[in-house]
Amino acid sequence: MARPIRARIDTAAFRHNYLLSKQHAPQSRAWCVVKANAYGHGLANCAEAVRDVVDGFALLDMAEAAWLRSEGFLQPVLLLEGGFDAAELHEAAKLNLAIVVHAMPQLDALEEAVLSQRLDVFLKINTGMNRLGFVPADVPKVLARLRACGNVRSLTLMTHFACADGLGIASQWACFTDCMAGSELPFSAANSAALLRFPETHGAWVRPGIMLYGGSPMPASQSAADLGVRPVMTLISELIGVQTLHAGEHVGYGATFTAEHEMRVGVVACGYADGYPRHAPTGTPILVDGVRTRTLGRVSMDMLAVDLTPVPNATIGSPVTLWGKGLPADEVATAAGTISYELFCALARRVLVTTTDNKNG
Ligand SMILES: *Cc1c(COP(=O)(O)O)cnc(C)c1O
């Protein structure tokens, strides 16, 4: 038998989450953010699941955009970081992609290019995140150049929030509304957290990402389940070994876990080379035979150890859930000092990805 680790992608849950995001922003169109191979879930799995309902896809890689077009997805597609060089502008025109313009070299290239057709342009404004975008003082002259540019079909103003899931958006929102004043242009600002928390930011296009994949974009007090967001990726494996530790014995590299009394320990076919976080400490939640228990000791490359005390009948071959249905990825992420985004995106290529379509939920 093959190594038993699998990532099951529930395509009906993905579709449900996309439609839920649209219910929260009924006046807007929703970019289905599928960058990074759909947050590790497989672009094909996710795009296919929403083919007949999706308003558009947002991503970064030209190859992923080209793949969508080759598979007959005719919806708008937005390159979230724009073209990385002049050649990509030509490619964008050929594939009819919308582009972000966030810095002077991109604006210069857009003005100089001779393109096969005009492009829909999203002008990215840096309202305080200080990653990408023009500073507010430059916006009037950039806007004037874009309005005069023959390669521009339409203009939308765009920004991205640093703290929509935490402290809030007040100063960035004030800055953005100042930049927009008098322009009468459509705008796009909301990621998942802002979409759910700050309806004033919805605008023409919202940009949900993590909520489509079953992660909660909200402060820790509000779980995905509270929001009606369903898990999409369930990472499963099996026990491939069982050991009995006596008091004072250890498990794993570094012998960081010590048994206080006799106990059974299961060894799971899942390690950091599968994408499981090596930093997950003893006590990270995990399901064995559907029963919640905890990891023990260090995560190895290909294996990790679990406490079988709450599951006395567990044995070699017993099913294990690392995260997903029955165990929110957000909980595992929190225990490991990270976020569900990172768990999903880190899923390794060697893990077989399969799809399920649980229409009943
Ligand atoms: C990734 C991304 C999003 C989606 O953010 P989530 O927090 O996953 O909802 C939205 N906008 C931009 C520009 C992004 O890069």
PDBQT file of the ligand as one rigid body, heavy atoms in Angstrom, charges set to zero:
ROOT
HETATM    1  C1  LIG A 401      -3.969  37.477  -0.830  1.00  0.00    +0.000 C 
HETATM    2  C2  LIG A 401      -4.665  38.742  -1.096  1.00  0.00    +0.000 A 
HETATM    3  C3  LIG A 401      -6.013  38.905  -0.749  1.00  0.00    +0.000 A 
HETATM    4  C4  LIG A 401      -6.801  37.863   0.014  1.00  0.00    +0.000 C 
HETATM    5  O1  LIG A 401      -6.548  38.026   1.401  1.00  0.00    +0.000 OA
HETATM    6  P1  LIG A 401      -7.218  37.074   2.494  1.00  0.00    +0.000 P 
HETATM    7  O2  LIG A 401      -6.704  37.602   3.789  1.00  0.00    +0.000 OA
HETATM    8  O3  LIG A 401      -6.718  35.700   2.217  1.00  0.00    +0.000 OA
HETATM    9  O4  LIG A 401      -8.684  37.197   2.331  1.00  0.00    +0.000 OA
HETATM   10  C5  LIG A 401      -6.634  40.082  -1.113  1.00  0.00    +0.000 A 
HETATM   11  N1  LIG A 401      -5.945  41.082  -1.761  1.00  0.00    +0.000 NA
HETATM   12  C6  LIG A 401      -4.651  40.957  -2.080  1.00  0.00    +0.000 A 
HETATM   13  C7  LIG A 401      -3.957  42.069  -2.770  1.00  0.00    +0.000 C 
HETATM   14  C8  LIG A 401      -3.961  39.792  -1.746  1.00  0.00    +0.000 A 
HETATM   15  O5  LIG A 401      -2.657  39.696  -2.067  1.00  0.00    +0.000 OA
ENDROOT
TORSDOF 0
